Amino acid sequence: MYDVSTATLLVAFGLTIFAGLGTGVGSLMSFFSKKFNPRFLAAALGFSAGVMIYVAMIEIFAKARDALESVMGPKQGYWMTSIAFFAGIALIAIIDRLIPEYENPHEMKGVPGDLKPVKAGDDARLMRMGFFSALAIAIHNFPEGLATFMAGLSDPSLGISIAVAIAIHNIPEGVAVAAPIYYATKSRKKAFWLSLLSGLAEPVGAVIGYFLLRAWFNDITFGFVFAAVAGIMVYISLDELLPTAEEYGEHHIAIAGVIAGMVVMALSLVLLA
């Protein structure tokens, strides 16, 4: 069994709250930013993808493999790690598939600020768009919250890196919720709180996941969950972060951000080893 201290639990939970607050930051940016810089956001999203891909493939997958191999042996442990990795990808892909494209914030088109002044009769449509975007983000954020929480339990410094990456990833999602609700209601307060609540599904997902798993929290559970988390992070990076980065900016800016994220993550892991 893994003996997790109260301090480690609190740090891991705090990191999931921090990651979820990214949606609130996005909503504030959409209200108060006088000039939106799509190139900067493209680079930031690419950076976030680079961090998540590098951490998932180099660090988290390796930790999961070590845990499973210690119990099952090298060959079976490697097989089970790979299966759990692709199971994580399948889980988040199924969640993505179940949400209609129009209401899925991960299928966004255009950039914040593209919405024009509301025409008569558009209020209900925009309110529906914002509400379902918030619901979609909340559903997606459950596994993301578990990913951040598990990383924080394993290694707080690793959890910080993932929390920052997911927080950046959550910024355009906050815009996707706040902008239509603000235009429909003219209320910054309503738009901000609904956007923030959608992001706070991350710590809820972490708590639910922890209490469901803690009775079986051993090397095998740790290995399976961590490998699945690696798969979830890779899928989020390839299916959401990179396409959104290219939607906001230029291809080479997004790729430069990816490489920069990998370099920074590699240096931090080496220096903190």
Secondary structure, DSSP 4 states (H G I P E B T S, - for coil): -----HHHHHHHHHHHHHHHTHHHHHHHHHHH-SS--HHHHHHHHHHHHHHHHHIIIIIIHHHHHHHHHHHH-HHHHHHHHHHHHHHHHHHHHHHHHHS-GGG-GGG--S-TT-PPPPPTT-HHHHHHHHHHHHHHHHHHHHHHHHHHHHHHHH-HHHHHHHHHHHHHHHHHHHHHHHHHHHHHH--HHHHHHHHHHHHTHHHHHHHHHHHHHGGG-SHHHHHHHHHHHHHHHHHHIIIIIHHHHHHHS-HHHHHHHHHHHHHHHHHHHHHH-
